[in-house]
Amino acid sequence: MDIAHIIQTIAIYALPVLFAITVHEAAHGYAARYFGDSTAYMLGRITLNPVKHIDPVGTVLMPLLLYVVTAGTFLFGYAKPVPVNFGRLRNPKRDMVWVALAGPGANLAMAVAWVILGYFLVAMGVQERFFIEMTRAGLMVNVVMFAFNLFPLPPLDGGRILVGLLPMPQAMAVSRIEPWGFFIVMALVITGIVGNFWLRPLMQFTIQVIEWILTPLRMVLF
């Protein structure tokens, strides 16, 4: 086991991961407040303070343990979910979609921002590998969170979006999955179904779209 490599990897990914989970959860809370539910605001969860969003087990212990045990081939973690009382939203079924989209949307925006930062660092002649690798880590972490959270199964954001878009009878049927959703998702992740048929294709497509959108900036800088 290369302890030095593990420490370096943790150092490179620490800031991008903290930003990714913090802004993701804060975005959910902000969207919920905008559409009528102030639960997250009253609990102090609409904040960029990562301490408010970190789950000791899901954000720290589990990813570190999996990284060491699997030599970095399998990582999984989660933040402390922002509480949302959907019944307080002005139009619960419709607004649920926007609240759920806010988190992945924030990750997509951050992915773009990390790529732009990387472009400017290279354009300015910065050759320090640590900072260049951090911008790449920022892209990957946020694209992973964006794609994974859009998987259409409750309690993931994609599941809530699906419930909000479906007609009421089908929406009720899907919402009943939520108590077992976490375990179903974990089983699908472990068996490779999520990774092979959802996560990797959506990540690849997302990265290609980001690169296409930023083509004019890249041409100007380089």
Buried (B, 14 or more C-beta within 10 A) or exposed (E): EEEEEBEBBEEBBEBBBBBBBBBBBBBBBBBBBBBBBEBBBEEEBBBEEBEBBBBEEBBEEBBBEBBEEEEEEEBBBBBBBBBBEBEBBEEBBEBBBBBBBBBBBBBBBBBBBBBBBBBEBBEEEEEEEEEBBBBBBBBBBBBBBBBBBBBBBBBBBBBBBBBBBBEEEEBEEBBEBBEEBBEEBEEBBEEEEBBEEBBEEBBEEBBEEBEEEBEEBBEEEE
